[in-house]
Amino acid sequence: MIWVLEDPRAGTSAQAIGIAERLGLPFRCIKMAWTWKAHVAGLIPHGSLIGVTDDFPLELPKEEVPTLVISAARRSAPVALWLKSKFGCKLVHCMSPGWTTLFDRDSFDLLVTSAHDQPAPAPNVMPVLGAVNRVSPLVLSKAEVAWHERLAHLPHPRVALIVGGKVRSIGLKPQLAHQLGRDVALLAVGMGGSVMATTSRRTGKEGSDALAEGLGPALHVLYRWGEPDENPYLGYLATADAIVVTADSVSMISEACATEAPVFVALPELAGPRHRMLIETLVQAGQVRPFSQTLSSWERTPLDESGRVADEIRRRFKLD
């Protein structure tokens, strides 16, 4: 049985779940909760299994015992190590397991670490470009079918505009949002195309309003974060002829690179140090280009790091 430790943060949990989905085997998601109260003896008190109490069943039916645990980020790492100590399972961990596991890193059977973090080489370390995620070829294919009719009124070329905001803050500066919207809109108009825009929690209301105003010259649709309608994010990625994504999100940039469309990174001033290293790495790999006054395409292979990691897990652990 494969267990996935599900972090409360969607972008983090997507890394572990994305790998499990690509294995093509049954898996169980175990929700995590963060607490400084250690319910389990010997567990470093950063993360815990949600609902864990002193009577957590250490004896499980054979078919439910985890043989492989997939986790992500530093808070779930101590829980993964605890599960290995109890059940002897294999551990695959995404991102750095953190300082609390400094002396236990060899206990992880595979550490999936972003190349832009410059991990030290080791037999159990597997560098990846960007971040592993759930945007697979199958997911994109299904999204293209699901959104085909709903987006059919938008002429090609379609530009997907994926907008975030400054890291660890809410509210993209209106002048930046307006100028970005206008620049993308004018490029789309010049090509006889359209814009499919979506915002994130960090964009904020003022930033979203300014973006909408900037998009005015072009035929466009805009999904604002938190709207009650179905989020068209995957539909935009699946049907875009070009993608413009802001520089503030490792997840958004990595997911855009999973498509066949050319990917352009905008608003570099939103990027933190790690984001800048990510973007530089992807530029060198031919996966992205800085956004300027052109959306010209180039030849590149869609990024599928989740699939590559799943292949490595099968090879190492002889899964069937």
Secondary structure as UniProt FT lines:
FT   STRAND          2..6
FT   HELIX           10..23
FT   STRAND          27..34
FT   TURN            41..42
FT   TURN            45..46
FT   STRAND          47..49
FT   TURN            50..51
FT   TURN            54..55
FT   HELIX           62..64
FT   STRAND          68..72
FT   TURN            74..76
FT   HELIX           77..87
FT   STRAND          90..94
FT   HELIX           99..107
FT   STRAND          110..114
FT   HELIX           115..117
FT   TURN            123..124
FT   STRAND          125..128
FT   HELIX           137..147
FT   TURN            148..153
FT   STRAND          158..162
FT   TURN            167..168
FT   HELIX           174..190
FT   TURN            191..192
FT   STRAND          194..198
FT   TURN            201..203
FT   HELIX           204..214
FT   TURN            215..217
FT   STRAND          220..223
FT   TURN            225..226
FT   HELIX           233..239
FT   STRAND          242..246
FT   TURN            247..248
FT   HELIX           250..256
FT   TURN            257..258
FT   STRAND          263..266
FT   HELIX           268..270
FT   HELIX           273..284
FT   TURN            285..286
FT   STRAND          289..290
FT   HELIX           305..317
//
